[in-house]
Each structure stands twice: as structure tokens, then as C-alpha cells.
Amino acid sequence: MGSTQRTDDPDTMSRVRNTISRARETGVEPVLDVLEPVFDALEPVYGPILDSVLLKLATAGTALIALGAILNEGVWAAIIAVWGAGLLLAGLVLYGLVWWRRN
């Protein structure tokens, strides 16, 4: 199972920062000057999600719940929402247990 804690290892540099450096090489500087502060402000949120399989599972559950709400009628909307709730709960509970055991 992958680590649920972030590391300061240079090899685990944020994917967004890699995208920014590649975009700079292609010459889209003006857009990046606007977006970089947004990425920096949101990194405490998306950073742990990108580094943790369990938080990705919980995020997928949230997306399925939203999809079920958008469909909003029929059996499939309910099935998708229930699966999403299960993934969300499993991801958050297991992440919490791993976090608790490490601390």
C-alpha cells in the first residue's frame, strides 16, 4: 500500500509544478503567472490527495455521489450514489486508521 503521508523527497515533486515548468518551456507565461498563486494556495488540498491511494478512493466516491445526484432518477442513480458513499466511507475510514496508527 502506498504512503499516505507526503515526503520532502525531491523525486516526489508535485505534478502541478512539473506541468507549470513544462508549460513555461512552451511559452504560456501570462496564463501561468495568474494560475501559479492559485496552485500554490490549493496545494495543501490536492497534494495529499495525489499522494494517497485512500484519499483518491474517497475522491472517486465523492464524484460518484455527485454523478448520482446529477442523474437524479432511476435505479442507476441510486446504485451509483450508494457505491460512491461506500467508496467515500471506506477511503476516509481507512485513511484515518492509517494516519492514527502512524501518529
VOPAGU-2260 file (C-alpha; in pm, 1 decimal, decimal comma):
REM VOPAGU-2260
SITE   aa  ch    i         X         Y         Z
SITE  MET   A    0       0,0       0,0       0,0
SITE  GLY   A    1     130,3     344,9     -83,2
SITE  SER   A    2     222,3     602,7     171,7
SITE  THR   A    3     -49,5     831,8     299,8
SITE  GLN   A    4     199,0    1092,4     417,3
SITE  ARG   A    5     379,9    1338,2     197,3
SITE  THR   A    6     754,8    1330,4     173,5
SITE  ASP   A    7    1001,6    1609,8     115,4
SITE  ASP   A    8    1197,1    1394,5    -128,6
SITE  PRO   A    9    1285,6    1591,4    -445,2
SITE  ASP   A   10    1175,8    1292,9    -654,8
SITE  THR   A   11     817,3    1332,5    -534,0
SITE  MET   A   12     780,4    1686,5    -664,9
SITE  SER   A   13     423,6    1796,6    -720,0
SITE  ARG   A   14     270,4    1706,3   -1056,2
SITE  VAL   A   15     131,9    2055,4   -1089,6
SITE  ARG   A   16     475,5    2208,8   -1056,3
SITE  ASN   A   17     601,6    1976,3   -1331,0
SITE  THR   A   18     313,4    2088,9   -1550,1
SITE  ILE   A   19     396,1    2452,9   -1481,2
SITE  SER   A   20     760,6    2405,2   -1575,3
SITE  ARG   A   21     662,2    2224,1   -1897,3
SITE  ALA   A   22     415,3    2499,3   -1982,1
SITE  ARG   A   23     683,6    2762,7   -1926,4
SITE  GLU   A   24     901,4    2582,9   -2178,2
SITE  THR   A   25     623,9    2603,3   -2436,2
SITE  GLY   A   26     571,2    2976,5   -2381,6
SITE  VAL   A   27     242,0    3025,7   -2197,1
SITE  GLU   A   28     388,5    3254,3   -1931,6
SITE  PRO   A   29      98,6    3504,5   -1895,9
SITE  VAL   A   30    -152,3    3234,0   -1806,3
SITE  LEU   A   31      87,3    3071,2   -1562,8
SITE  ASP   A   32     153,3    3398,5   -1383,1
SITE  VAL   A   33    -216,5    3405,3   -1296,9
SITE  LEU   A   34    -254,2    3035,0   -1218,9
SITE  GLU   A   35      60,0    2975,1   -1012,5
SITE  PRO   A   36     -68,3    3155,5    -698,4
SITE  VAL   A   37    -389,8    2952,9    -725,3
SITE  PHE   A   38    -193,2    2626,3    -747,0
SITE  ASP   A   39      21,9    2732,9    -452,2
SITE  ALA   A   40    -286,3    2812,4    -244,0
SITE  LEU   A   41    -457,7    2482,8    -330,0
SITE  GLU   A   42    -155,0    2256,8    -287,9
SITE  PRO   A   43    -232,8    2173,6      77,9
SITE  VAL   A   44    -564,4    2033,8     -51,4
SITE  TYR   A   45    -469,0    1845,7    -367,8
SITE  GLY   A   46    -118,9    1744,1    -257,9
SITE  PRO   A   47    -225,8    1478,3      -5,2
SITE  ILE   A   48    -496,0    1355,4    -244,0
SITE  LEU   A   49    -241,2    1298,2    -520,2
SITE  ASP   A   50      -7,1    1117,8    -281,8
SITE  SER   A   51    -260,9     883,8    -118,4
SITE  VAL   A   52    -449,1     595,9    -279,2
SITE  LEU   A   53    -707,7     600,8       0,4
SITE  LEU   A   54    -782,6     970,7     -48,4
SITE  LYS   A   55    -813,0     910,5    -423,4
SITE  LEU   A   56   -1066,2     639,3    -339,8
SITE  ALA   A   57   -1262,3     884,7    -123,8
SITE  THR   A   58   -1246,2    1145,3    -402,5
SITE  ALA   A   59   -1380,3     891,2    -652,1
SITE  GLY   A   60   -1663,6     819,0    -408,8
SITE  THR   A   61   -1745,3    1188,4    -391,3
SITE  ALA   A   62   -1751,6    1204,4    -771,5
SITE  LEU   A   63   -1988,7     906,4    -786,7
SITE  ILE   A   64   -2221,0    1065,3    -532,2
SITE  ALA   A   65   -2224,9    1381,4    -744,0
SITE  LEU   A   66   -2295,0    1174,5   -1057,0
SITE  GLY   A   67   -2585,2    1002,1    -881,5
SITE  ALA   A   68   -2723,0    1342,6    -779,9
SITE  ILE   A   69   -2694,2    1468,3   -1137,6
SITE  LEU   A   70   -2876,6    1163,4   -1276,9
SITE  ASN   A   71   -3137,9    1212,1   -1001,5
SITE  GLU   A   72   -3388,1     949,2   -1112,6
SITE  GLY   A   73   -3397,6     579,2   -1167,9
SITE  VAL   A   74   -3229,8     281,7   -1014,8
SITE  TRP   A   75   -2885,5     360,1   -1159,4
SITE  ALA   A   76   -2872,2     697,6    -986,7
SITE  ALA   A   77   -2931,4     524,3    -653,4
SITE  ILE   A   78   -2681,9     246,2    -726,0
SITE  ILE   A   79   -2411,5     494,0    -825,9
SITE  ALA   A   80   -2475,9     709,7    -518,3
SITE  VAL   A   81   -2462,3     408,3    -283,6
SITE  TRP   A   82   -2135,0     289,7    -439,9
SITE  GLY   A   83   -1999,7     642,5    -406,0
SITE  ALA   A   84   -2096,0     656,4     -39,8
SITE  GLY   A   85   -1926,7     322,1      19,2
SITE  LEU   A   86   -1605,8     433,8    -151,0
SITE  LEU   A   87   -1609,5     764,0      35,5
SITE  LEU   A   88   -1655,5     598,1     373,9
SITE  ALA   A   89   -1400,2     324,5     303,7
SITE  GLY   A   90   -1138,4     572,9     184,5
SITE  LEU   A   91   -1182,2     813,9     473,9
SITE  VAL   A   92   -1205,4     549,0     746,2
SITE  LEU   A   93    -902,1     355,9     621,5
SITE  TYR   A   94    -703,2     676,4     573,2
SITE  GLY   A   95    -795,1     780,0     927,0
SITE  LEU   A   96    -684,6     443,0    1064,3
SITE  VAL   A   97    -350,9     459,9     883,0
SITE  TRP   A   98    -298,5     817,8     999,3
SITE  TRP   A   99    -390,9     723,0    1358,3
SITE  ARG   A  100    -154,1     422,9    1361,4
SITE  ARG   A  101     134,9     634,6    1231,4
SITE  ASN   A  102      83,8     903,3    1492,8
